């Protein structure tokens, strides 16, 4: 496998900009080429900086693919952003190499819902026209959730056999329960962004009764400054902490020291397809999940029995946190059920085998 990727640049402001045309990394049978692209270095880049970041990498990747045409059997592009598909689109049009477009969220819908682009405006119309053409050109479209596949199929008139469900997953050997001593900590790991309903979680800490209960937010993103300002205003420094970005390998240890993991999403129809990867990681470590949102995340909680679904008001969240913190047997039963569920359906080896079967079929056709 060969992976094409831009230089690391997210969270913005956490990495130094590089002008190196190509950097190569090798891990066993995987070679990663980091091709130069524009790299925003401020926390909240402007429109032009974002577009340069989104567009220059796929164009560089397309050039690389043209010069290395004979070295690969199939192309897989992954979005968001949707522009990554530009690298594989010409090959899909010509039909000379199987093209798989991996769609991990409804990027256009989310951009409209969060106010980044105008509803019905030129940018939205052009983006949807491009995305529809790309998906109809692809040999297969892979999606992380069934709701996402249904939405794309209806929107762009895709045949059911063209859509393959390949969910996010977790390495259940890396993310596993340990005998670490558990603290009354509620933990969040991941992007601190607009789609995550972290504000009511922070406010819920003001309502909690259990002594010593804390909320630890691990990660970085666009709304971290706002949340830190809220903590200052509410005087919650003894209840809420921000750990920032940590090495990936540190996450299992952090989860095993906590009592509850939260996967809060905004109640927005544009996010009803979403299941944060952190939910699988929590469950794999037998950490009970408290989730908010609509759609697929609620189905995961109900089907797995690995957590509790809550409305996203501070009062309801506080009640849920308090119930779980005061009931160790409940936490243990939820944790056990969650891990059993992810081992059966979301272990990375299980998901990887589905991907292997699909690619083998396309290449051999």
C-alpha positions as CSV (number, residue, x, y, z in Angstrom):
1,X,0.0,0.0,0.0
2,X,1.1,3.5,-0.8
3,X,-0.4,6.5,1.1
4,X,-0.3,10.0,-0.2
5,X,-0.9,12.7,2.4
6,X,-0.1,16.4,3.0
7,X,2.4,17.5,5.7
8,X,0.8,17.5,9.1
9,X,-1.0,20.8,9.7
10,X,-4.0,20.1,12.0
11,X,-4.7,21.2,14.7
12,X,-3.7,24.4,12.9
13,X,-0.9,26.2,14.7
14,X,0.5,23.0,16.3
15,X,3.0,22.3,13.5
16,X,5.8,24.2,11.8
17,X,5.3,24.9,8.1
18,X,7.6,22.9,5.8
19,X,8.5,23.7,2.2
20,X,9.9,20.2,1.4
21,X,8.4,18.9,-1.8
22,X,8.1,15.3,-0.6
23,X,8.9,13.4,2.6
24,X,8.9,9.6,2.7
25,X,8.0,7.3,5.6
26,X,8.0,3.5,5.6
27,X,6.3,1.1,8.0
28,X,6.4,-2.5,7.1
29,X,4.6,-2.8,3.7
30,X,3.2,0.7,3.8
31,X,5.0,3.7,2.2
32,X,3.7,7.2,3.0
33,X,4.6,10.1,0.8
34,X,3.9,13.5,2.3
35,X,3.5,15.7,-0.7
36,X,3.8,19.5,-0.2
37,X,0.6,21.5,0.2
38,X,-0.2,24.8,1.8
39,X,-0.2,24.5,5.6
40,X,-2.3,26.9,7.7
41,X,-0.4,27.9,10.8
42,X,-3.0,29.9,12.6
43,X,-5.7,28.3,14.8
44,X,-8.7,29.6,12.7
45,X,-7.5,30.1,9.1
46,X,-9.3,32.4,6.7
47,X,-11.2,31.3,3.6
48,X,-8.3,31.6,1.2
49,X,-5.9,29.8,3.5
50,X,-8.4,26.9,4.0
51,X,-9.0,26.6,0.2
52,X,-5.3,26.6,-0.6
53,X,-4.9,23.8,2.0
54,X,-7.9,21.8,0.5
55,X,-7.0,22.2,-3.2
56,X,-3.2,22.2,-3.5
57,X,-2.7,18.7,-2.0
58,X,-5.1,16.8,-4.3
59,X,-3.6,18.6,-7.3
60,X,-0.1,17.6,-6.2
61,X,-1.4,14.0,-5.6
62,X,-2.8,13.9,-9.1
63,X,0.6,14.8,-10.6
64,X,2.2,12.1,-8.5
65,X,-0.3,9.5,-9.7
66,X,0.2,10.5,-13.4
67,X,3.9,9.9,-13.1
68,X,3.5,6.6,-11.2
69,X,0.6,5.2,-13.1
70,X,1.9,1.7,-13.5
71,X,2.8,1.3,-9.9
72,X,-0.7,0.8,-8.4
73,X,-3.8,-1.3,-9.1
74,X,-6.6,0.8,-7.5
75,X,-7.1,4.3,-6.1
76,X,-8.9,5.1,-2.9
77,X,-9.5,8.7,-2.0
78,X,-10.9,9.8,1.4
79,X,-12.9,12.9,2.3
80,X,-13.5,15.3,3.9
81,X,-12.5,17.6,2.4
82,X,-14.4,16.6,-0.8
83,X,-11.6,18.0,-3.0
84,X,-9.3,15.0,-2.3
85,X,-11.4,13.2,-5.0
86,X,-9.7,15.4,-7.6
87,X,-6.6,13.2,-7.4
88,X,-8.5,10.1,-8.6
89,X,-11.3,11.6,-10.7
90,X,-9.5,11.6,-14.1
91,X,-8.7,7.9,-13.7
92,X,-12.3,7.1,-12.8
93,X,-13.5,8.9,-15.9
94,X,-11.1,7.0,-18.1
95,X,-12.0,3.7,-16.4
96,X,-8.4,2.5,-16.4
97,X,-8.0,2.0,-12.7
98,X,-10.7,1.1,-10.1
99,X,-11.7,4.2,-8.1
100,X,-13.1,4.0,-4.6
101,X,-14.3,7.2,-2.9
102,X,-14.4,7.0,0.8
103,X,-16.8,9.4,2.4
104,X,-16.5,9.9,6.1
105,X,-19.0,12.7,6.6
106,X,-21.5,15.0,4.8
107,X,-18.9,17.8,4.6
108,X,-21.1,20.1,2.5
109,X,-24.1,19.7,4.8
110,X,-22.0,20.3,7.8
111,X,-20.4,23.4,6.3
112,X,-23.9,24.8,5.5
113,X,-25.3,23.9,8.9
114,X,-22.4,25.5,10.8
115,X,-22.6,28.6,8.7
116,X,-19.3,28.3,6.8
117,X,-20.9,28.5,3.4
118,X,-24.3,30.0,2.4
119,X,-27.3,27.7,2.1
120,X,-28.2,27.6,-1.6
121,X,-25.2,29.8,-2.5
122,X,-22.8,29.4,-5.4
123,X,-20.3,27.5,-3.4
124,X,-22.8,25.0,-2.2
125,X,-24.2,24.4,-5.7
126,X,-20.8,24.0,-7.3
127,X,-19.6,21.7,-4.4
128,X,-22.7,19.5,-4.7
129,X,-22.4,19.3,-8.5
130,X,-18.8,18.2,-8.2
131,X,-19.5,15.7,-5.4
132,X,-22.3,14.1,-7.3
133,X,-20.2,13.7,-10.4
134,X,-17.3,12.3,-8.4
135,X,-19.5,9.7,-6.6
136,X,-21.3,8.6,-9.8
137,X,-17.9,8.2,-11.5
138,X,-16.5,6.0,-8.7
139,X,-16.6,2.2,-8.9
140,X,-17.5,2.1,-5.2
141,X,-18.4,4.6,-2.5
142,X,-17.5,3.5,1.0
143,X,-19.3,5.1,4.0
144,X,-18.7,4.9,7.7
145,X,-22.4,4.6,8.7
146,X,-25.6,3.3,7.2
147,X,-27.4,6.6,7.5
148,X,-24.6,8.3,5.6
149,X,-24.9,5.7,2.8
150,X,-28.7,6.2,2.6
151,X,-28.3,10.0,2.4
152,X,-25.7,9.9,-0.4
153,X,-27.7,7.2,-2.3
154,X,-30.8,9.3,-2.3
155,X,-29.1,12.6,-3.0
156,X,-27.0,11.5,-5.9
157,X,-29.0,8.5,-7.2
158,X,-26.4,5.9,-6.4
159,X,-27.2,2.2,-6.9
160,X,-27.2,0.2,-3.6
161,X,-24.5,-2.2,-4.7
162,X,-22.2,0.8,-5.3
163,X,-22.3,1.8,-1.6
164,X,-20.2,-0.3,0.9
165,X,-20.5,0.2,4.6
166,X,-17.0,0.3,6.1
167,X,-17.4,1.8,9.6
168,X,-14.7,3.5,11.7
169,X,-13.2,1.0,14.0
170,X,-10.7,0.5,16.8
171,X,-7.7,-1.7,17.5
172,X,-9.2,-3.7,20.4
173,X,-5.8,-5.0,21.4
174,X,-4.4,-1.5,21.8
175,X,-7.5,-0.1,23.4
176,X,-8.3,-2.6,26.1
177,X,-9.2,-2.4,29.8
178,X,-6.4,-2.5,32.4
179,X,-6.2,-2.7,36.2
180,X,-5.5,1.1,36.4
181,X,-7.2,2.8,39.4
182,X,-10.3,4.7,38.2
183,X,-10.8,8.3,39.2
184,X,-14.2,10.1,39.2
185,X,-13.2,11.6,35.9
186,X,-15.4,12.3,32.9
187,X,-13.2,12.4,29.8
188,X,-13.5,13.7,26.3
189,X,-10.9,12.9,23.6
190,X,-10.8,14.4,20.1
191,X,-11.5,17.5,18.1
192,X,-12.7,20.5,20.2
193,X,-14.9,21.8,17.4
194,X,-18.3,23.3,16.4
195,X,-20.0,19.9,15.9
196,X,-19.3,18.7,19.4
197,X,-21.7,19.7,22.1
198,X,-19.1,20.4,24.7
199,X,-20.6,23.6,26.1
200,X,-23.5,21.9,27.9
201,X,-21.0,19.3,29.2
202,X,-18.9,22.0,30.8
203,X,-21.9,23.7,32.3
204,X,-23.1,20.3,33.7
205,X,-20.1,20.2,35.9
206,X,-21.5,23.1,37.9
207,X,-24.5,20.9,38.8
208,X,-22.6,17.8,39.9
209,X,-22.8,16.6,43.5
210,X,-20.2,13.8,43.7
211,X,-17.0,15.3,45.4
212,X,-13.9,15.3,43.3
213,X,-15.7,14.7,39.9
214,X,-13.9,16.4,37.1
215,X,-14.2,16.8,33.3
216,X,-11.0,16.4,31.3
217,X,-11.0,17.6,27.7
218,X,-8.1,16.0,25.7
219,X,-7.6,17.6,22.3
220,X,-7.6,20.9,20.6
221,X,-9.8,22.8,18.1
222,X,-11.6,25.9,17.0
223,X,-13.7,26.3,20.1
224,X,-11.2,25.5,22.8
225,X,-10.6,29.2,23.6
226,X,-14.4,29.8,24.0
227,X,-14.7,26.9,26.4
228,X,-11.7,28.0,28.5
229,X,-13.2,31.5,28.7
230,X,-16.5,29.9,29.9
231,X,-14.6,27.9,32.6
232,X,-13.1,31.2,33.7
233,X,-16.4,33.0,33.8
234,X,-18.2,30.1,35.6
235,X,-15.3,29.6,38.1
236,X,-15.0,25.9,37.2
237,X,-11.2,25.5,37.3
238,X,-11.5,22.8,40.0
239,X,-14.0,20.8,37.8
240,X,-12.8,21.2,34.2
241,X,-9.3,20.9,32.8
242,X,-7.9,21.1,29.2
243,X,-5.1,18.7,28.5
244,X,-4.5,19.7,24.9
245,X,-3.2,17.4,22.2
246,X,-1.4,14.3,23.4
247,X,0.4,11.5,21.6
248,X,-2.0,8.9,20.2
249,X,-0.4,6.1,22.2
250,X,-1.3,8.0,25.4
251,X,-5.0,7.8,24.9
252,X,-5.7,4.2,26.1
253,X,-4.0,5.0,29.4
254,X,-6.1,8.2,29.8
255,X,-9.3,6.3,29.1
256,X,-8.5,3.5,31.6
257,X,-8.1,6.1,34.4
258,X,-11.5,7.6,33.8
259,X,-15.0,6.6,34.9
260,X,-17.0,7.9,31.9
261,X,-16.3,8.8,28.3
262,X,-18.4,11.4,26.5
263,X,-19.3,11.6,22.8
264,X,-21.4,14.7,22.6
265,X,-22.8,15.8,19.2
266,X,-25.0,18.7,18.4
267,X,-28.7,18.0,17.8
268,X,-28.4,18.7,14.1
269,X,-29.9,16.7,11.2
270,X,-26.7,17.3,9.2
271,X,-24.9,15.2,11.9
272,X,-27.4,12.3,12.2
273,X,-25.1,10.0,10.2
274,X,-22.1,10.6,12.5
275,X,-20.6,8.2,15.0
276,X,-17.4,9.7,16.6
277,X,-14.5,7.2,16.6
278,X,-13.9,8.0,20.2
279,X,-17.1,6.1,21.1
280,X,-15.6,2.9,19.8
281,X,-12.4,3.6,21.7
282,X,-14.2,4.3,24.9
283,X,-16.2,1.0,24.6
284,X,-13.1,-1.0,23.7
285,X,-11.6,0.1,27.0
286,X,-14.8,-0.8,28.8
287,X,-15.5,2.8,29.5
288,X,-19.3,3.6,29.6
289,X,-20.3,6.2,27.1
290,X,-22.6,9.2,27.6
291,X,-23.7,10.4,24.2
292,X,-25.8,13.2,22.8
293,X,-27.0,14.0,19.2
294,X,-29.4,12.4,16.8
295,X,-29.4,9.4,14.5
296,X,-26.6,6.9,14.2
297,X,-24.9,7.7,17.5
298,X,-28.1,6.9,19.3
299,X,-28.4,3.6,17.4
300,X,-24.9,2.6,18.4
301,X,-25.6,3.3,22.1
302,X,-28.9,1.3,22.0
303,X,-27.5,-1.6,19.9
304,X,-24.3,-2.1,21.9
305,X,-25.7,-1.5,25.4
306,X,-22.4,0.2,26.1
307,X,-23.6,3.6,27.3
308,X,-26.4,6.0,28.1
309,X,-28.0,8.5,25.6
310,X,-28.9,11.9,27.1
311,X,-30.4,15.1,26.0
312,X,-27.8,17.8,25.8
313,X,-29.0,20.1,28.5
314,X,-26.6,20.7,31.4
315,X,-29.2,19.5,33.8
316,X,-29.9,16.1,32.1
317,X,-26.2,15.6,31.5
318,X,-25.4,16.3,35.1
319,X,-28.1,13.8,36.2
320,X,-26.6,11.1,33.9
321,X,-23.1,11.8,35.0
322,X,-24.1,11.6,38.7
323,X,-26.1,8.4,38.2
324,X,-23.1,6.6,36.6
325,X,-20.5,8.0,39.0
326,X,-22.6,6.7,42.0
327,X,-23.2,3.2,40.5
328,X,-20.0,1.3,39.8
329,X,-22.0,-1.9,38.9
330,X,-23.9,0.0,36.2
331,X,-20.6,1.3,34.8
332,X,-19.1,-2.2,34.8
333,X,-22.1,-3.8,33.0
334,X,-22.1,-1.0,30.4
335,X,-18.4,-1.3,29.9
336,X,-18.5,-5.1,29.4
337,X,-21.4,-4.9,26.9
338,X,-19.6,-2.1,24.9
339,X,-16.4,-4.0,24.5
340,X,-18.1,-7.2,23.4
341,X,-20.0,-5.2,20.8
342,X,-17.0,-3.4,19.3
343,X,-15.0,-6.7,19.2
344,X,-17.7,-8.3,17.1
345,X,-18.5,-5.4,14.7
346,X,-15.9,-2.7,14.9
347,X,-12.5,-4.3,15.4
348,X,-10.1,-2.9,12.8
349,X,-9.2,-6.4,11.6
350,X,-12.9,-7.1,10.9
351,X,-13.3,-3.8,9.0
352,X,-10.0,-4.2,7.1
353,X,-11.1,-7.7,5.9
354,X,-14.2,-6.1,4.4
355,X,-12.0,-3.5,2.6
356,X,-9.6,-6.2,1.4
357,X,-12.5,-8.3,-0.1
358,X,-13.9,-5.2,-1.9
359,X,-10.6,-4.2,-3.4
360,X,-9.8,-7.7,-4.5
361,X,-13.1,-8.0,-6.2
362,X,-12.6,-4.7,-8.1
363,X,-9.0,-5.4,-9.2
364,X,-9.9,-9.0,-10.4
365,X,-12.9,-7.9,-12.3
